[in-house]
Amino acid sequence: MYRVQMEKECECFKKSEYENNVSFQTQQEAYKYANVLAELMNEEFCGKHTFDAQLAEGDMFVIRVALNAKAVSGCSTGVSCDVGCDSTDDWSLEATSDGSCGSGCGCA
């Protein structure tokens, strides 16, 4: 059996009809499902996160989740804005406002 698992479940995923830990008989089925699901989530969800399917250890594919820096803070440089400069880390919800940046997470 081959499994497709979400690395982390964001709020959009929790609200969706998609399921975590789906099993398949063949590696090809799991690979196709993981890639299609990641693409659908990138298109359908709010855009705060990006999703990427990757082969993991054993018989598992993992859909990795990352903050979309541009959507979260308007960054266009690809700088991760999950720490510092009035940002909020969506995973821990820890605000880091200290008023010392002014440029918004190092984004020009």
N, C-alpha and C positions, 0 to 999 in steps of 0.2 A: 504494500500500500504506500502511496505517496500522498503527502499532506501539503496543503497551502495554509500558511498561518500569517496573521497580521503581527507585525512587530509591536505596535501599540494601537489601541483603538481610540481614534479621535471622536469627538462628539458627532460629526457627520456620519462616521461609520456606525456608531451605536444607533443612530436614528434611521439608518438605511435598512433595506431588506437583505443586505449581504451578510454572510455568516463567516465566522472565524473558524479555523481548524477544519477545513473541508478535505475529505479524503478521495483519492482517485486510484484506479487500478493500475494505470500506466504513468510513466514519467512524462510522456508527451501530453497526456490530458492535464496533468497538474501544471506543467510548464505553460501550456496554452491558457488555462484558466487564470493562473497568477498574472500573466502579462495582460490579458484582456481586462481583468478586474482592476489592476493598477491603472490602466489607461482610462477605464470608465470613471474611476474615482477622481483622477486628475481632471476629467472633463466635467463631472457632475457635482462634485463637492464644492464647498465655499471658496477654496483656493488658499486657505491659510497654510495648508500642508501640500507637499508633493509626495507621490507614491512611486516606488520602484521595486519591481519583482526581481529577486535574486535567488540563485541556488544556494541552499544552506547545507549543513552537515547531514549526512545520511540521506534519507528519502524525503527531504522537506524543501519546500520553497518558502521564502519569507518575503512578505511585502513590507519593505522598509518605509518608514514615515519620517519626513523631515519638515521643519518649518520652512515655509516659502517666504524668504526675507523680503522680497519685493511686495508681496501682498500684505504682510504683517505691518511693515513700517514705511513702505514706499521706497525702499532701497532698490537701486538699480545696479549696484556693484556686486551683488552676490554675497555680500558680507552677512554672516549670520547675526541676526539681531535679537537673539534670545537672551542676551545678557547685556546689562548696562544701558545707560541713556534712556531712561523713561520707558523701557520696554517691559513686557510681561512674558515670562516663559510659560507657554501654553500647557506644558506638562506639569509643572509644579505650581503655577499661578503665583509665583513670587515676583512682586513688583520690585524694580531696581531703580526707582527714581531717586537720583541724587542731584539733578540739576547741573551737573558739571560739564555736559557735552555741548549742547547747543546745536550740533550737526546731526543728531539722531543716529546713534549707533555707529558712528564712523562713516556714515553714508554721505557722499558728496552730492 
